[in-house]
Amino acid sequence: MLKPGKVLISELEKVFWGGPFEISDDSKIQVDRTAKVVEDVINGKDAVYGINTGFGKLASVKIAKKDTATLQRNLILSHSAGVGHEIDDDIVRLIMALKVISLARGASGVRWELIELLIKMVNLRILPIIPSQGSVGASGDLAPLAHMALSLIGEGQVRYQGDSMSSEDAFQRNNLSPIVLGPKEGLALINGTQVSTAFALAGLFKVWRIARTSMVSGALSTEAAMGSHAPFVSEIHELRGQIGQISVAKGLRSLLANSPIRESHRVDDDRVQDPYCLRCQPQVLGAAFDQLNHAARILEIEANAVTDNPLVLSDSSIVSGGNFHAEPVGMAADQIAIAISEVGAIAQRRIALLVDPALSFGLPAFLSPNPGLNSGFMIAEVTSAALMSENKSLSNPRVVDSTPTSANQEDHVSMACHGARRLSEMAQNLAGIIGIELLAGAQGIDLRAPLKTSPPLTNIIIKLRSSVKFLSDDRNMSLDIEEAVNGVMSGHFCDDLDGIVLKDEI
């Protein structure tokens, strides 16, 4: 049960992964009150933006009472100008849930029946087909939200039970009727940051699993390279005080505890210090976790926000503002992108270390038992470098790339939508890097036999070996990587990892 204004990020994550979706009707009285305020405007003589006027640069055009329904319908039709590939169903579910949460705060002036229709559609899995491109992240995510709204009025296409069909057909199959939009309802539907926020949350939820798994892959690499555990002692990190760093160091200590491999080289090891990719894991990954948690806090607030325009305030006045500007979402998305890039960058350096016999402390070249005849992990490492490079390019900030639109009325925009949309692609790339590191780390540890690693990491290797066998002779590596990536994306390798969690702040 979601309570508008108090929805936690953990609840949004459940919605994203397909959990049930209901909403508290505690705010129905407030919703009904503001809908009445809007109705009174229609019956009055004053011109109020978006209710009985044109939109944007056309705000000075007064609309007659008899044309207000047509005004809202035309708004949806004209703004359905998106392009690009279809947004995934799980993100569409989240977009609709976020729109419901916003409208149910009771400041948008819509009727409760509009909110109820959105909820029914989500629960029946009647999901609008929404093109992914067309929003600049200001004045709301206008184009994609207009495509969402099309389905409510019996226009456009939806996906229902795996099939694409007209929204009218899907409604008929479920005894639903399209809604005739009341005053301001079209504007309330398309004005808002819900698409940008949903994209950003989707990226966050995916990368959180992957970043947690990078602790596991990093611990495997440390063991495979016979790295020191000393850099992870608690006092080092407590002296600095960074929360994420302290948590990661604690997690690594837990993963590495009671390792025979470590004990085997504690004496007579002439290496004084490990490379940074091993030694500085808590500092780098911890900083990434801190950034992800900060972004999560921003997105949690935004998920509960009222971001359309104008708004019906507590004194029944209707006031134009700028909550539709998605700058907070855009900056949060840029934060997440940088964190993704850095987690992948340090992981890739660990892969490179393991395949290089000059750095791996006795492991065979490219982790092959018979190098030369076999190439082993040679090109898997190259693939990880390619994915790392892609993410470096994709991590460049988007929010700084404003451009004026709508005849200079909307002269500063956030670019939050495409800044957030890239995060899922970056997460997939990161999963590829971490999947390859899992394979390389496990291979390196197996090559240390008869020495064994810690009990927790032994269990991880058993999980991995259930689908990917030890690489004795060359084979199609893409199949191995695919299996590892699937496990990374599902959270299979970090299910038992304690201490690193997304924080609920509200």
N, C-alpha and C positions, 0 to 999 in steps of 0.2 A: 504494500500500500504506500504510494508516494504522496507526500504532503507538500504541496507547492510552497516554495520558499524555504523548505527545510529538507530537501532531498539530498542525501549523502552520495558521495562519489561511488561508494561500494554498491549502492542501489542502482545507480546508473550503469555500472559495470554489469550487473545481473541482467538488466534490460538489454544491453548490447549483446551479451552472449546468449540471448534468447529466453530469458526468464519471464514469468508472468508479469503482466502490467495492469495495475489498477490505480485509481487515484482517489484520494479523500475528497468528499464533497463538502468539507468544512467551509470552503470559500464560496459555495453556491450563492449565499445571500449577497455577498459582495459582488459577485459576477452579475447577478440579476439587477442590483442597484445601478451599476455603471451602464448596463445595457439600457436601462430606463433613461438615464441621463442622455445617452446618444439619441434615443427615440424622441426625447423632448426637443433636441436640436432640430431634428427633421421637421417637427411640427411648429417650430419657431421661425423667426425671420433672420436671425444672425447667420452669417457665413462662418463656418468652422472647417478648417483644413481637413481634407480627407473624408469628410462626412457629406457635405453638400458643396464641395469645390472640386476642381481638377487637382492633379497631382504634380509635384515637383515644380517645374517652371510654369505649369499651367494652373497654379494654385489660385490665381486671381479670377479664374473663370467660375462663376456661380452656377450651380446645378439645380434645376427645378426638382421639387419633392417627388414628382411622378417618375423622374429619371434616376433616382438614387440607386435603385436595385440594378438597373442597367449599368450605371457607373461602376459598381463593384464587380459585376460580371465582366465588363470590358477591361477592367484593370487586370483581372486574372488572365484573360485571353491575350491581351497585348504584352504582358510581361512574361508570358511563357515563351521565352526566346533563348532557352538554354541549348547548349551543344555538348558534344563529347560523349564518352561512354556512360552507361547507366550506373548510377550509384548502387552499391551492394545493398541487399535487403537488410542486413543487420544494421547498417548505418541509417537506412531509411526509417526503420523502426525507432532508432534513437532520435532522429530528427522529429518524428511525429510525437514521441514522448516529451521531448523538450518543448515543442510548441504547446502541447497540452499544459505542461507545468507553467509556462509563461502566461497563457491565456487565463488559466485558473487562478492566478493571483488576483484577478478582479480589477484590473486597471486598464483593460483594453477595450471595454465597451461591447463585447460580443455576448451572444446568448449562450446559455448553458447547453442547449441542444447541439450547437456547433462543436463544443468540447466533447460531448458524448459521442458524436458521430466519429470524431477522430479516434477516440478510445476503442469504439466498436471495430473500426477498420483495422487497428493494430491487433486486437485480440482475434479477429477473424482472419488475420494475415492477408488482408486486401491492401497491398502495398503499392503506392504510386510509382510509376517508372519516371525517374528524375534524371535528366542529363546532369553531368557533374560540373560543367563549366558554364560560366556566365555571371558569376558574382564577383564584385570588387570589394565586398566586405564593408559596405557603408550604404545607408538607406535600407539596410537589411540585405539578406541574401535573396534579392528580389526574384531573379530568374528561376533558380531551383525551387524556391518556396512557391512560386506561382505554379510550377508543374505539380507540386504536391497538392495545391489547392484545386487544380483542375479536376482531380478525381472526386472531390467533395461536391462539385456542381454537375457531375455526370459527364464530364469531358475527359479527354486524355486516356492514357493506357495505365493499367495496373498489372501487377503480378499476383495471381491467386492460385494457390495449390500448385505452384511450379509452372503455371502457364501464363502467358501474356494474353490479355484481353482488354476490351474496353471497360472503363469503370462502370458504365451503365449495365453491361452484362454481369459483372461481378456483383453489383448491387442487387440486381434482380434475383440472382441465385441465392442471396442471403436475406431477401425480403427487406432490403434497405431502400430508401429513397434519397436521391440527390437533394442537397439543401439549396434553397433560394437564399442567397446572401442578403443579410440585412445591412443597414447603414454601417459603414466602417469595417465590416467583417472581412471583406476582401483585403483591405489594407492591413488589418491586424494579422491576417494569415501570412502575407508575404513580407511584411516589415518585421525584421528581427534577425538575430544572429544564430539561429538554431542550426543551420547547415554547417557554418564554419565551426561552431562549437561541437557538433556531432563528429565531424571529421577529426577535429583535434582530440576529442575523447577517444575515438576509435584508435587513433595512433598511439595515444597514451596507454590504453589498456593492452594493446599488442606489445609495445616496447617494454612495458613493465615486466611481463613474463620473460621476455628475451633477456633483459638486463639482469634479472635475477639468475637466469640460467648462465649468464656470462661469469658469475661468481663460481659456478660449478666448473665450467670449461677452463677458467683461469686457474683453479686449484688443480685440475688434471694436468695442465701444462706445467705448473710449478713442480709437480711430482715427476712428470716425464723428463723434465730438464734437470732433475735433482737440485731444485732451487732451495734456498734457505727459507725457513719459517720465521726466522728472527725478526724480519721487518713487520710482522703482524702482531707482535706482542702488544698487549693492551696499553701499557703506559705511553708508548710512542704516540699513539693516537689520542689518548686523553690529554697529553700535553698540548696538542693542537686544538682539540675541542670541537672539531667539525662533526656534526651528528652523523651524516652519511658515512664519513670515513670510519668513525668508531664502529658503526654497525657492520660495514663490510669486513673490517679487520676481524671482528668477532665471528662473522660467518665463515671466513677463511680458516680461522683457528679451529672451528668446529669441524669443518670439512677435512682438515688435514691432521686431526688429532690421532695419535697412536699409529703413525705411519712407519713401517719397517724400512721403506725407502729412505726416509729422512734419517733414521738412525744409522743407516749404512754408510753415510758420507759425513757424519758429524765430526769425525776425526780425520786428519790428514787431507782435508779438502783445501787446496791452495787458492781457491777463488775467494777473494775478500768480499766482494759485493756482486749481487746479481744485476743484470740490466734492468732498466726502469720498468719495462713491460711486465716483469715479475714483481719487482720490489715495490713499485708504486701503485699496485692494484687498488688498495684502499683509498688512496688519494684521488685517483682518477674516477673510479667507479662510484666512490662515495660522493664526489662532487656531482656526478650525473644523477644519482638518486636524489640528492638535495634539490637539484633543478627540476626534476620530474615532480617531486612533491610540491614545490612552489607552483609549478604550472597546474598541477592538479587542484590546488586551492583556488587559483584564479578561475579555472574551468568549472569547478563546483559552484562558485558564486554565480558565474554566468549562466549555468544551467537553471538556476533558480530565479533569474532576473526577468524583469519585464522590459523588453527591448523593441517594442513597436512604437509608433508615433502617429498622431498625438496620443497622450495618455489622459485618462480620466482620474483626476486627483481626489483626495479624500474630501475636499470641500465642494466636489461636483464640478469644479472648473475643468475645462479641457485645454491642455497646454501642449504646445509643440516643443520638443527637445531633441536630443541627439543620442538616445540610448541605443539606437540601431547601429551606431558606429562601432565596429568590431575590433578596435585597437587592442583592448585587453586580450582578446582571443588570438589576434595576430602575433602579439609579443610572446604569449605563452607558447604558440606553435613554433616560433623561432627558437625559443628555449629548448623545447623538446627535440627539435631537429639537431641542434648543436650537441645535446646529450647523446642522441643516437649515433651521430658521427664519431664522437669521442670514444664511446664504448666499443664501437667497431674498430677504430684506429688502433687502440692498444691491444685488442684481441688479435688483430691481424699481425702485429709485430711478434706476438707470442707464437703464432703459427709459423712465421718466417724463421724464428729462432729454432723451433723444433726440427725443421727440415734441413737446417744448415749444420753439417757435422763440425764446423769450426766453433759453433756456439752451443750445441746441444749436449755437451758433456758425455760424449761416447756413444750417442745414438747413431745408427747408420744413415748415410745420405738419403734424404727424402723419405725417411722412416720405412725403407724397404729392407727386408731381410737379405735380399739379393740385389743390391743396386747395380745398375749398368744394364743387365738383362731386363730389369724392371725399373720403371720410373717412379713407382710409389706415389707419394703425395706431391710430386713436383708441380703438376698443373692444378691440383686442388688449391695449393697455396697461391698460384697465379689468379685463380678464380676469386679467392678471398681478397686479393689486392684490387681486382677489378671492382668488386662490390664496395670495398672501402672507398675507392676513388669516386664512384658514383655518389655515394653518400656525402662525401666532402663537398662535391658540387651542389648537391641538393640542399645542403645545410646553410647555404648563403641566405641571409635574412631577406624575407619577403616584405615585411611591414614597412620598410623604408622606401618601397617602390610605388609611391602614391602617384596617381594621375587624375586630372579633373575629368568629370563626366557630367552628363545631363545638362548640357549648355552652361557649364560652369556653376550651376546651382550646387552640385555636389563636388566641391573643388578640392577636397582632401579625403582620400579613402584608405582603407587599411590593408587591402589585399589579403585579408585573413583567410578567405575561403581556399584559395589555391595554396596558400602557405600551410594550411592545415591538411589539405588533401594529399600533399606529397608525403605526409608522415607514414601512411600505411605502406607506400612503396619503399620508404626508407627502412621501415620495420622489417619488411620482407628481405631486403638486402642484408640487414643486420642478422636476421635469423640464419641466412646463408653463411655468414662469417662465423657465427657462434657454432653452427652445426659442423662446419669444417674443423673448428678448433676442438670440439668434442671428439670427433673422429681421430684427429691427430694426437690429442692428449691421451686418449685410450690406447692408441697404437703404440705410442712411446712408452707407456707404463707396461703394456704387455711385452714389449721388447726388453724390459728390465728383469723379466722373470729369471730366476725364481723369486726375486724380491717382490714384495707385495706393497700396495698402497694402503691407505687408511681404510677402516671398515666403511665409512660413508661413501668414499669414492669407489670402493670395490662394488658396492651396490649400484652405483651409477653405471659402472662399466657393464655389470650384468644386465641392466636395463637396455643399454645400448646394444650389447651383443645378442640380445633376443631378436633383433632385426638386421643388424649389420655385423658380419663376421670379421675377424682379424684379417688384415690384408697381407697375405703371404705372397701371392703373385698378382700381377696387374689384372684389373678387371674394369668394367664400366663404372667409374667413380660417381657419375651423376646420379645413379640409382642409390648409392650409399648416402650421398649428400642429401638427396630428397627425403630419405627415411629419417635422417638426423634432423633436418629442418622441420619436418612434420612434428617430431617430438618436441623441438624447441618451441614452435608456435603454440602447441597445445599445453605447454607448461609441464610436460611429462618428466623432465629432468630436474625440476625445481619444486615439485610438489611438497617435499619434506623439508624444504629450507625455511627455517624460522628466522624471525628478527627483522626482515626487510619487507615492509608492507606499505601500501599506499595509505596515507593518513586521511581519515574523515575529520574535517575541521569544523563543519557547521554544527 
